[in-house]
């Protein structure tokens, strides 16, 4: 190294040292969490948990905060959140370290000016005063005989030449004169679609930082009910991260979800129902069912399973998709993750929606507690798509693959409809027979019942079991039609008892009675056994809405095989497929969310619902892969 080069390096080091001293900049910038733990005090009145900020209190915020550190390559951080998520506090922590170390010009945009003033007074100013940051705010000065404030409610200047501006989406005209390298768009769903003569406010705001090399942008909001709002688009544009926590029982990783619809896992509780059918939570029963081992764990264990790896725990954020730009990350935070939201209160909020039937209340629940936009789209399976993918196995014969059989029966005044299903591992279903037996069902001695019994008593050759012949394991019979209460029947033709129930009681080895009930009234389970008061017979209450959720998920056109998939024979006529796809889940014209008819005839679908219910009664749904193989070996033996 030449003397000249040595002199230049020495001079450069000296200049850097003086610059650091002059502007009070630490050459080693701590993590946001480290700064917050040492400096961020949350006074009473600003939070339900006053005191020093703790990294282990909301550990899911650690990675999000690190995204805003100068050492992070992340450019855009999008947060789709519930209420009480703590995300806003995390962003304020980053603003605090920015002020302390002179890192950025900060632009904070929120829904309206009045909200901006309130947030600045209640949060930003409090953080400055309580976080040892007052010395970094410039005092009021005189310039050209005019007083200039460098510390107002919406505008502040910091030592080191950086500044902070808080504004609203409707007041961004003045932004064109400045560049900002930390841009925060809070409650971004409140931004208007377009500002007159200016264009899209989100694009205008982002443009103020395009020339900045180390630009950081944060977009955060609870979603709206629209499903295609700004935060939903930002979340989908990123890598859609979910916070993966280990089950305290089996260690299996999953992110926290609420148990409703077809899910058999998630946050749930025990319910009691009043005379009106309104549910309330049994105190102390809120818990979480693991999606892997199906065992329960509890809220008091949250501090352990929620702890992030960087804080000594095992939880971590996992991308669920590839981002359009590798520098963009997106996060979903639900209230179930937050220590500020009790699980019991979340479940109670759900019960207030009448288990999803009160549309407006349900929308609010999904937004505020799950941090998601509610699904109001119609869940439809098209009959012609089902028919197009039907397979070349013969109707009336069990195809190759499955090796147990159940059936479903739909009872009407003048006929009995039967559908037979063969099942394989993972509850993969092959529908292979559909029959209609005509006759008067009000009379238990009618020939129609004899024909049903004779037809179902046959054996079936099973190709998967080396052509072993087996009998039907169980047939679920819908007892909703009660001839004893049918006013269209003549008095002499009515029986004193429900004929379908009596038929099942007379043939309990093969037939079991099932009564379909309104979705959500099954007290948290899909099937509930009951005993009839008048005759010595049991029957099952079946939450048919929950069963249809599973069926239509499995019948989806993109799911041709595997768990819950449904197969059809090409021999079935067009009307068979129309009846199977005769219902949809969604909102009807009356604003009620649930299962609704697309067509008058739905007997095929009803029969398959009861066939699957029969398989569930037999316990097939709970078998793992090894247990299915053991069952196959037992049948062969």
C-alpha positions in Angstrom: 0.0 0.0 0.0 1.4 3.4 -1.0 1.7 6.3 1.5 -1.0 8.1 -0.5 -3.4 5.2 -0.3 -2.7 4.9 3.4 -3.4 8.6 4.0 -6.7 8.4 2.1 -7.9 5.4 4.2 -6.8 7.1 7.4 -8.6 10.3 6.4 -11.8 8.4 5.4 -11.9 6.5 8.7 -11.5 9.8 10.6 -14.3 11.4 8.6 -16.6 8.4 9.3 -15.8 8.6 13.0 -16.6 12.3 13.1 -19.8 11.8 11.2 -20.9 9.1 13.6 -20.1 11.3 16.6 -21.7 14.4 15.1 -25.0 12.7 14.4 -24.9 10.4 17.3 -25.2 7.3 15.1 -24.1 3.9 16.5 -22.1 2.0 13.9 -23.6 -1.2 15.2 -27.4 -1.0 15.0 -29.2 -3.5 17.3 -32.2 -5.5 16.3 -35.5 -3.9 16.6 -36.5 -6.3 19.4 -33.3 -5.5 21.3 -34.0 -1.7 21.1 -37.6 -2.2 22.1 -36.9 -4.4 25.1 -34.5 -1.8 26.5 -36.4 1.4 25.6 -40.1 0.9 24.6 -42.3 1.5 27.6 -46.1 1.1 27.1 -47.9 3.2 29.7 -51.3 2.3 31.1 -54.1 3.7 28.9 -52.3 2.8 25.7 -52.4 -1.0 26.2 -54.1 -3.7 28.3 -50.6 -4.9 29.3 -48.6 -1.8 30.4 -44.9 -2.1 31.0 -41.7 -2.6 29.0 -42.1 -4.3 25.7 -41.1 -8.0 25.8 -39.9 -10.0 22.8 -41.6 -13.2 24.2 -45.0 -11.5 24.6 -45.8 -11.5 20.9 -42.9 -13.6 19.5 -44.6 -13.8 16.0 -43.7 -10.1 15.6 -39.9 -10.6 15.8 -39.4 -11.6 12.1 -41.7 -8.9 10.9 -39.7 -6.2 12.8 -36.4 -7.7 11.5 -37.6 -7.1 8.0 -37.3 -3.3 8.6 -33.8 -3.5 9.9 -31.2 -2.1 7.5 -29.4 -5.5 7.3 -32.6 -7.2 5.9 -33.0 -7.5 2.1 -36.8 -7.4 2.5 -38.4 -4.5 0.6 -42.2 -4.8 1.1 -43.8 -6.3 4.2 -47.5 -6.9 4.0 -49.5 -7.9 7.0 -53.1 -9.1 6.8 -54.2 -9.2 10.4 -57.0 -9.5 12.9 -57.7 -6.9 15.5 -55.5 -7.1 18.7 -52.7 -8.5 16.6 -50.0 -6.2 18.0 -48.7 -5.4 14.4 -49.1 -1.7 14.8 -46.9 -1.8 18.0 -44.3 -3.7 16.0 -44.2 -1.0 13.3 -43.9 1.7 16.0 -40.9 -0.1 17.4 -39.2 0.2 14.0 -40.0 3.9 13.9 -38.3 4.2 17.3 -35.1 2.6 16.2 -35.2 4.7 13.0 -35.4 7.9 15.1 -32.6 6.8 17.4 -30.2 5.8 14.7 -31.2 8.2 11.9 -32.1 5.5 9.5 -35.0 6.7 7.3 -37.4 9.5 6.2 -40.7 8.1 7.5 -44.0 8.5 5.7 -47.0 7.2 7.7 -50.3 7.1 5.8 -53.6 6.3 7.5 -57.4 6.4 6.7 -58.1 10.1 7.5 -56.4 13.2 9.0 -58.3 13.1 12.3 -57.2 9.5 12.8 -53.7 10.5 11.9 -53.8 13.2 14.6 -55.1 10.8 17.1 -52.5 8.1 16.3 -49.7 10.7 16.5 -50.8 12.0 19.9 -51.7 8.7 21.4 -48.9 6.5 20.1 -46.0 8.2 18.3 -45.6 11.1 20.8 -46.0 8.7 23.7 -43.3 6.4 22.2 -40.9 9.4 21.8 -41.5 10.7 25.3 -41.4 7.2 27.0 -38.7 5.7 24.8 -35.7 8.0 25.4 -36.1 9.7 22.0 -36.9 13.3 22.9 -33.3 14.4 22.4 -33.4 13.3 18.7 -36.4 15.6 17.9 -35.3 19.1 16.6 -36.6 22.0 18.8 -38.6 25.0 17.4 -36.3 27.4 15.6 -36.5 30.9 14.1 -35.6 31.3 10.4 -36.1 34.6 8.5 -38.1 36.0 11.4 -40.6 33.2 11.0 -41.3 30.6 13.6 -40.9 27.1 12.2 -41.9 24.1 14.2 -40.0 20.9 13.6 -42.2 19.0 16.0 -45.9 19.2 15.2 -48.6 16.6 15.5 -48.2 15.4 11.9 -44.7 16.5 11.0 -41.4 16.1 12.9 -37.7 16.6 12.1 -35.0 14.5 13.6 -31.3 15.1 14.3 -29.4 13.9 11.3 -31.6 15.5 8.8 -34.4 13.0 8.6 -38.1 13.7 8.9 -41.5 12.1 9.7 -44.8 12.9 8.1 -48.2 11.5 9.0 -51.0 12.0 6.5 -54.1 10.4 5.0 -54.8 8.7 1.7 -56.9 11.6 0.6 -54.2 14.2 1.5 -51.2 13.0 -0.5 -50.8 15.9 -3.0 -47.8 17.4 -1.1 -45.9 14.1 -1.2 -44.7 14.7 -4.7 -42.0 17.1 -3.4 -40.3 14.5 -1.1 -38.8 11.1 -1.2 -39.4 8.6 1.6 -37.5 5.4 2.3 -39.7 4.0 5.1 -43.4 4.1 3.9 -46.1 2.8 6.2 -49.6 2.3 4.8 -51.9 1.6 7.7 -55.4 0.2 7.3 -54.7 0.2 3.6 -58.2 -1.1 2.7 -59.5 2.4 3.6 -57.5 3.9 0.7 -60.0 5.1 -2.0 -60.0 3.4 -5.4 -58.8 6.6 -7.1 -58.1 10.2 -6.2 -59.6 12.7 -8.6 -57.2 13.7 -11.3 -54.3 11.9 -9.6 -54.9 8.1 -9.9 -54.4 5.2 -7.5 -53.2 6.5 -4.1 -51.3 3.3 -3.3 -49.3 3.6 -6.5 -48.7 7.3 -5.9 -47.3 6.6 -2.4 -45.1 3.8 -3.6 -43.7 6.0 -6.3 -42.2 8.4 -3.7 -39.7 5.7 -2.8 -38.8 4.1 -6.1 -35.5 5.8 -6.4 -34.4 4.8 -2.9 -32.0 1.8 -2.9 -32.9 0.7 0.7 -36.6 1.3 0.4 -38.8 -0.3 3.1 -42.6 -0.4 2.6 -45.1 -1.8 5.1 -48.7 -2.4 4.2 -51.0 -3.6 7.0 -54.7 -3.8 7.6 -57.6 -6.0 8.7 -59.2 -7.2 5.5 -62.6 -6.2 4.3 -65.5 -8.4 3.2 -64.8 -7.8 -0.4 -62.1 -10.6 -0.8 -60.2 -8.6 -3.4 -59.2 -5.6 -1.3 -55.8 -3.9 -1.2 -54.4 -6.0 1.7 -55.6 -9.2 0.2 -53.9 -8.4 -3.0 -50.7 -7.4 -1.2 -50.8 -10.6 0.8 -51.3 -12.7 -2.3 -48.5 -10.8 -4.1 -46.1 -11.8 -1.3 -45.1 -15.3 -0.1 -48.2 -15.7 2.2 -46.4 -16.7 5.4 -48.2 -18.5 8.2 -46.9 -18.9 11.8 -46.1 -22.6 12.2 -46.4 -23.8 15.8 -45.5 -27.3 17.2 -48.3 -29.4 18.8 -47.4 -29.8 22.5 -48.6 -33.4 22.1 -47.1 -34.8 18.9 -44.8 -32.0 17.8 -46.5 -31.7 14.4 -46.4 -28.2 12.9 -49.5 -26.3 11.9 -50.8 -22.7 11.9 -53.7 -21.8 14.2 -57.2 -22.0 12.6 -60.8 -21.9 13.8 -62.8 -25.1 13.6 -65.8 -24.6 11.4 -67.1 -25.9 8.1 -65.4 -29.1 7.0 -62.4 -28.8 9.3 -62.0 -31.5 12.0 -59.2 -29.6 13.7 -58.7 -26.1 15.1 -60.0 -24.0 18.0 -63.3 -25.2 19.4 -65.2 -25.8 22.6 -68.2 -27.6 24.2 -71.6 -26.0 23.6 -74.9 -26.0 25.4 -78.2 -25.1 23.6 -81.2 -23.3 24.9 -84.8 -24.0 23.8 -84.4 -21.6 20.8 -81.3 -23.6 19.6 -78.9 -20.8 20.5 -75.5 -22.1 21.6 -73.3 -20.9 24.4 -69.8 -22.0 25.4 -69.3 -24.3 28.4 -66.8 -22.3 30.6 -63.3 -23.7 30.6 -63.8 -25.9 27.5 -62.0 -23.8 24.9 -59.1 -25.9 23.4 -57.4 -26.6 20.1 -57.5 -30.0 18.3 -54.3 -30.8 16.5 -54.6 -31.5 12.8 -52.0 -34.3 13.0 -52.7 -36.3 16.2 -56.2 -35.0 16.8 -55.3 -34.5 20.5 -56.2 -31.3 22.4 -53.9 -28.6 23.7 -54.8 -25.5 25.7 -54.4 -21.8 25.8 -52.3 -21.9 29.0 -49.6 -23.7 26.9 -49.5 -20.8 24.4 -46.3 -19.2 25.8 -44.4 -22.4 25.1 -45.7 -23.4 21.6 -45.9 -19.8 20.3 -42.2 -18.9 21.1 -40.3 -18.2 18.0 -37.0 -19.9 17.1 -35.0 -16.6 17.4 -36.3 -16.3 21.0 -35.4 -19.9 21.9 -38.6 -21.6 20.9 -39.6 -23.8 18.0 -42.2 -21.8 16.1 -41.4 -20.1 12.8 -42.9 -18.3 9.8 -43.3 -20.5 6.8 -44.1 -19.2 3.2 -47.1 -20.9 1.6 -46.4 -19.6 -1.9 -43.7 -18.0 -4.0 -43.7 -14.2 -4.0 -43.8 -12.3 -7.3 -40.7 -10.5 -6.1 -38.2 -12.4 -3.8 -37.8 -9.2 -1.7 -41.5 -9.1 -0.8 -42.9 -10.9 2.2 -46.5 -11.2 3.4 -47.9 -12.4 6.7 -51.2 -13.5 8.1 -51.9 -12.9 11.8 -55.1 -14.2 13.5 -56.4 -13.2 17.0 -55.8 -16.9 18.0 -52.1 -16.1 18.0 -52.4 -13.0 20.2 -52.0 -13.0 24.0 -54.5 -10.1 24.0 -57.4 -12.2 22.7 -58.7 -15.1 24.9 -59.7 -18.2 23.1 -63.0 -18.4 25.0 -63.9 -14.9 23.8 -63.1 -15.9 20.2 -65.4 -18.9 20.4 -68.2 -16.8 22.0 -67.9 -14.3 19.1 -68.5 -17.2 16.7 -71.5 -18.5 18.6 -73.0 -15.0 18.4 -73.1 -15.5 14.6 -75.5 -18.4 15.1 -72.7 -20.6 13.9 -72.3 -18.7 10.7 -75.9 -18.3 9.8 -76.1 -14.6 10.7 -74.3 -13.3 7.6 -73.3 -9.9 8.8 -72.1 -11.1 12.2 -70.2 -13.9 10.6 -68.4 -11.5 8.3 -67.4 -9.5 11.2 -66.1 -12.6 13.1 -64.0 -13.7 10.2 -62.5 -10.3 9.7 -61.8 -9.3 13.3 -60.9 -12.7 14.7 -59.4 -14.7 11.9 -57.9 -11.8 10.0 -59.3 -13.1 6.7 -62.0 -12.0 4.3 -65.2 -14.1 4.6 -65.9 -16.6 1.9 -69.2 -15.5 0.4 -68.5 -17.1 -3.0 -70.8 -20.0 -4.0 -69.1 -23.4 -3.6 -70.5 -25.2 -6.7 -69.6 -28.6 -8.3 -70.8 -28.7 -11.9 -72.7 -31.9 -12.9 -71.3 -32.0 -16.5 -67.7 -31.8 -15.1 -68.4 -34.8 -12.8 -69.9 -36.7 -15.7 -66.9 -35.9 -18.0 -64.5 -37.5 -15.5 -66.7 -40.6 -14.8 -64.8 -43.9 -15.1 -65.2 -47.1 -17.0 -66.2 -49.4 -14.2 -69.5 -51.2 -14.4 -72.5 -50.0 -12.5 -73.7 -52.7 -9.9 -70.2 -54.1 -9.5 -67.4 -53.1 -7.1 -64.5 -51.7 -9.0 -60.8 -52.5 -8.4 -59.4 -50.7 -5.5 -61.9 -50.4 -2.6 -62.8 -53.2 -0.3 -65.6 -52.2 2.1 -69.2 -51.2 1.2 -71.8 -49.0 2.8 -75.1 -47.7 1.5 -77.4 -44.7 1.9 -81.2 -44.8 1.7 -83.6 -41.9 1.0 -87.2 -42.6 1.9 -90.2 -41.0 0.2 -93.9 -41.6 0.3 -94.0 -43.7 -2.9 -90.4 -45.0 -3.2 -87.1 -45.9 -1.5 -83.9 -44.8 -3.2 -80.6 -46.7 -2.5 -77.0 -45.8 -3.3 -74.1 -48.1 -2.7 -70.5 -46.9 -2.1 -67.2 -48.9 -2.0 -64.5 -47.3 0.2 -60.7 -47.5 0.3 -57.9 -45.9 2.4 -58.4 -42.2 3.2 -62.2 -42.5 2.7 -61.7 -42.5 -1.1 -65.2 -43.4 -2.5 -66.4 -45.3 -5.6 -70.1 -44.9 -6.1 -71.1 -48.1 -8.0 -74.9 -48.6 -7.7 -78.1 -46.6 -7.6 -81.5 -48.2 -7.4 -85.1 -47.0 -7.0 -87.7 -49.3 -5.3 -91.3 -48.1 -5.9 -94.1 -48.8 -3.5 -96.1 -47.4 -0.5 -93.6 -46.9 2.3 -96.1 -46.1 5.0 -96.8 -49.8 5.5 -93.9 -51.8 7.1 -95.3 -54.9 5.4 -95.2 -53.3 2.0 -93.4 -55.2 -0.8 -91.1 -52.2 -1.2 -89.4 -52.9 2.1 -89.0 -56.5 1.3 -87.4 -55.7 -2.0 -84.9 -53.3 -0.3 -84.0 -56.0 2.3 -83.6 -58.7 -0.4 -81.5 -56.5 -2.7 -79.2 -55.3 0.1 -78.7 -58.8 1.6 -76.6 -60.0 -1.4 -72.8 -60.5 -1.4 -70.4 -58.6 -3.6 -67.2 -59.8 -5.3 -64.3 -57.5 -4.3 -61.5 -57.5 -6.9 -59.0 -55.8 -4.4 -59.5 -58.9 -2.1 -58.7 -61.5 -4.8 -62.5 -61.8 -5.6 -63.5 -62.5 -2.0 -67.2 -62.0 -1.5 -68.4 -59.7 1.2 -71.6 -58.2 2.5 -72.5 -54.5 2.8 -71.1 -53.3 6.2 -73.9 -50.8 7.0 -76.6 -48.8 5.3 -77.7 -45.4 6.6 -81.4 -44.8 6.3 -82.9 -41.3 6.3 -85.8 -41.2 8.7 -86.8 -37.6 8.0 -89.9 -38.7 6.1 -92.5 -39.9 8.7 -95.6 -41.4 7.1 -97.3 -41.2 10.5 -97.3 -37.4 10.1 -98.0 -37.1 6.3 -101.2 -35.2 5.9 -101.4 -36.3 2.2 -101.9 -39.9 3.3 -105.4 -41.3 4.0 -105.9 -42.0 7.7 -106.0 -45.8 7.2 -102.7 -45.8 5.4 -100.8 -44.0 8.2 -98.8 -46.1 10.7 -98.4 -45.1 14.3 -94.6 -45.1 14.1 -92.0 -43.8 11.7 -91.9 -46.7 9.3 -88.2 -46.2 8.2 -87.1 -46.1 11.9 -89.1 -49.3 12.5 -87.5 -51.0 9.5 -84.1 -50.2 10.8 -85.0 -51.5 14.3 -86.2 -54.8 12.7 -82.9 -55.2 10.7 -80.2 -53.7 12.9 -77.4 -55.8 11.5 -77.6 -54.0 8.1 -79.6 -50.8 8.6 -79.1 -47.8 10.9 -81.5 -44.9 11.3 -80.2 -41.4 10.6 -81.9 -38.1 11.0 -80.4 -35.1 9.2 -80.4 -31.9 11.2 -79.7 -28.3 10.4 -76.1 -27.4 10.1 -74.5 -26.3 13.3 -77.0 -28.0 15.7 -74.9 -31.2 16.2 -73.3 -29.9 19.3 -69.8 -29.8 17.8 -69.8 -33.3 16.4 -71.0 -34.7 13.0 -72.8 -37.7 14.4 -74.6 -38.0 17.8 -76.3 -41.3 18.9 -79.8 -41.1 20.4 -82.3 -43.7 21.6 -86.0 -43.6 20.5 -88.5 -43.3 23.4 -91.2 -45.5 21.9 -89.3 -48.4 20.5 -86.1 -50.1 21.4 -84.0 -48.6 18.7 -81.1 -46.2 18.3 -80.7 -43.5 15.7 -78.1 -40.9 14.8 -78.4 -37.2 14.5 -76.3 -36.2 11.5 -75.0 -32.7 10.7 -75.6 -33.0 7.0 -74.1 -29.6 6.3 -70.7 -30.8 7.7 -70.9 -34.0 5.7 -71.6 -32.1 2.5 -68.6 -29.9 3.1 -66.4 -33.0 3.1 -68.2 -34.5 0.1 -68.0 -31.4 -2.1 -64.3 -30.8 -1.2 -63.6 -34.4 -2.3 -65.7 -34.1 -5.5 -63.8 -31.0 -6.6 -62.8 -31.3 -10.2 -59.1 -30.9 -9.3 -59.2 -33.8 -6.9 -59.6 -37.0 -8.9 -57.9 -39.4 -6.4 -56.7 -39.6 -2.8 -58.3 -38.7 0.5 -62.1 -38.1 0.3 -62.0 -38.2 -3.5 -65.3 -39.4 -5.2 -65.4 -41.7 -8.3 -68.4 -42.3 -10.5 -69.3 -44.9 -13.1 -69.9 -43.9 -16.7 -73.0 -46.1 -16.6 -74.9 -43.6 -14.6 -77.4 -41.4 -16.5 -77.3 -37.6 -16.8 -79.9 -37.1 -14.2 -77.7 -39.0 -11.6 -75.0 -36.3 -12.0 -77.5 -33.5 -11.9 -78.9 -34.7 -8.6 -75.4 -35.2 -7.1 -74.5 -31.6 -8.0 -77.9 -30.2 -7.0 -76.8 -28.0 -4.1 -74.3 -25.3 -3.5 -72.8 -23.6 -0.4 -73.0 -19.8 -0.2 -75.4 -16.9 0.2 -78.8 -17.1 -1.2 -81.1 -14.1 -2.1 -82.3 -13.9 1.5 -78.8 -13.4 2.7 -78.5 -16.7 4.5 -75.2 -18.6 4.2 -75.5 -22.4 4.0 -76.4 -25.2 1.7 -79.1 -24.3 -0.9 -80.7 -26.2 -3.8 -79.9 -25.5 -7.4 -82.5 -28.1 -8.5 -85.6 -29.8 -7.1 -84.2 -33.3 -7.3 -81.4 -34.1 -4.9 -82.0 -37.7 -3.9 -78.6 -39.0 -5.2 -76.8 -36.4 -3.1 -78.9 -37.3 0.0 -78.2 -41.0 -0.5 -74.5 -40.4 -0.7 -74.6 -38.2 2.5 -76.1 -41.2 4.4 -73.8 -43.7 2.8 -70.8 -41.6 4.1 -72.5 -41.2 7.5 -72.8 -45.0 7.6 -69.1 -45.3 6.9 -68.3 -42.9 9.7 -70.5 -44.9 12.1 -68.5 -47.9 11.2 -65.3 -46.0 12.1 -63.7 -46.0 8.7 -63.0 -42.3 8.8 -60.7 -42.6 11.7 -58.5 -45.4 10.2 -55.0 -44.5 9.2 -53.2 -46.2 6.3 -51.9 -49.1 8.4 -55.3 -49.7 9.9 -56.9 -49.8 6.5 -54.4 -52.5 5.5 -55.1 -54.4 8.7 -58.8 -54.2 7.9 -58.1 -55.6 4.4 -56.1 -58.5 5.8 -58.9 -59.3 8.4 -61.5 -59.5 5.6 -59.4 -61.8 3.5 -58.7 -64.0 6.5 
